[in-house]
Structure formats: C-alpha cells, structure tokens
Amino acid sequence: MRMFLSMMVANCKGERTFSKLKIIMNELRNCLAEPRLNALSLMSIENDILNISFENILFDFSQKKVNKQHL
C-alpha cells in the first residue's frame, strides 16, 4: 500500500511538470530565446523548492529595456 501511494504522487508530479512545460512552450515559444525559456520552465516546475517572490522578478523584468532579436 505504501509503495502504491508513493507512485501516485510521483506520477502526479510528472503530469504537473509536463502540463507546465506545455503551457510555457505554447505561450512563450515565439517570443523567448531558448536559454531564457529553459530557465523559466525550471523555475515554474520547481516553484515549491525555489520559494521565491515572483513580484520582485516581474518588477525587475519590467524595468529592463526591451531587446528584440531579429531572426
């Protein structure tokens, strides 16, 4: 019984990870470079470990100059 319950939690974590990754990849794929996309996906997936304030990150991000990269 104990092993079954731990497997369900692990499966839920995997499903949540892929769900977040799908959202990030679909919404932000066209406007972000790959290194930033990777960093944001890791931050989103491991949010419970990071325990950070997204308000500070959003404020810092909004203060930076917009850099558009031409392909």
Secondary structure, 3 states (H helix, E strand, C coil): CHHHHHHHHHHHHHHHHHHHHHHHHHHHCCCCCHHHHHHHHHHHHCHHHHCCCHHHHHHHHHHCCCCCCCC
